[in-house]
Amino acid sequence: MKASVLLDEAVSLPVEERAHLVDCLLQTLNPPDATHAAAWAAVARRRLDELRSGKVVAISGDAVFARIQQRYEK
């Protein structure tokens, strides 16, 4: 199959499936290091546990970007 045909089919996929496809393709160019992947997974689990337990409170993306904009408007 030609790349152009494959690309035409890929762009017709729903956004979630395209994102997954892109991630899979990028991993073939730069395979993840198992040690680093395990470390990041541990961080993600810890952060999720903190959110679920109420130890930390999530901040909306809009609030984060508003803070950044305020900080750099000075």
C-alpha positions, 0 to 999 in steps of 0.5 A: 500500500502506498503511503498516500493511500494510507494517509488518506485512510488515516485522516478519515479516522476519528481524532482519538484513533488518529492520535493513537495511530500517531503515537504508535508511529512515533514509538517506532521511530523512537522506542520508549525506554522501559526504565523511563516508561516505568518511572513515568507510570509510577509518577502517574499512578502516584498523582492519580492516587493524590487526586482520588484521595483529595490530597491535591485538587485539580486545576482546570486548564483554563485557570492554568493558562490564565495564570500563565498569561497573567504572569507574562503580561507584566 
